[in-house]
Amino acid sequence: MSDRPQAQPTTLADDDSHRITRFDFEPGAETGWHVHGFDYVIVALSACEMHLEMPDGSVNEVSLPPGRTYHRPVGVEHNVINGGTAPMAFVELEFKQGLDLAALDKG
């Protein structure tokens, strides 16, 4: 287990079709390692400077301004870390019924 502070999740909705969770991170906070059980989209509520630790040891750097989205398919495994110097927040929408992520790229 890491000695980093933990991101604070708040469940906003959870039913048969979707789960919506807000995540708040202090600088340096992390989600901890997890595998996504559903396709998902995040919407940045603040500027997000994310370090995504991957199982192979690599780190993906993702910067999202407020209002921008990021989406990935079921099965993604990572640890999300606030790599910035300010708090960050995003809302994650998980689609329990499946989602055509390719269609999002066309919109």
Order of alpha helices (4+ residues) and beta strands (2+ residues): beta-beta-beta-beta-beta-beta-beta-beta-beta-alpha
